[in-house]
Amino acid sequence: MRMRRILGLALAAATLGLVSAVGAAGVGAASSPNITRDDCTAVGGQVVARPYAGYVCTLPDGTTQAIT
């Protein structure tokens, strides 16, 4: 009985660690990447200057990405 409890706790800890690692990877993948000015205009976007925020690329679908 004690061995079963220890194995259950180890399995729960491993599962929680795996879920945390997958969640962190998903957050990194979901964040929008930066784009260059040339890439922005090549895909039909427009470079827009924002006061105190630098430049962003406004894409034809309405999304924006930071300019590097």
N, C-alpha and C positions, 0 to 999 in steps of 0.2 A: 504494500500500500504506500509506503513512504517513497519507494523508488518510482512509482507511478506519479506521485505528486511532483517529485523533482524533475522527472522527464516532461511533465506537463508545463511546469514553469519554464524550463529551458526552451521548449517549443514555442511558448507564448512570447518569450523574450526574442527569439530568433525571428518570429513572424513580425513582431513590432519593429525590429531593426530593419527588416527587408521592406516593410511598408514605408518606413521613414526614408530609406534610401531611394525608393522608387518615387516617392512624393517630391523629394528634393531634385531629382533628375527631371521630373515633369515640370517643375517650376522653372528650371533653367531653360528647358526647351520652349516653354510657353512665352518667355519674355521676348520682345521684339529685338532683332539684331539691328545694329547700326548700318547705315548705307552711305555710300559716297555720293557726291554731287553728280558725277558722271553716270553712276548706276541709276540714280533717281530720274534723271532726264531721259535715260535710255529706255526706261519702262513707262514713260509717259507721265511721270510725276512732275511736281513743281516745287522748287526750293523756296521756302518761306522763312523770312526772318521774324523771330519773336523777341520782343523787348525783354532783356535780362534772361533769356532762355536759349539764346543761340539760334541756330538754323535747324529747320526740320524739313523733311520731304513729305509733301502731301500727295499721296498716291491717288489714281483715278477712282479707286473704290472707297475713298473717304478716310482711309487710315493714315496715320502719320508715323514716321520713323525719324529718329535722331540722325543728323548728318555727322559723319566722322571727319 
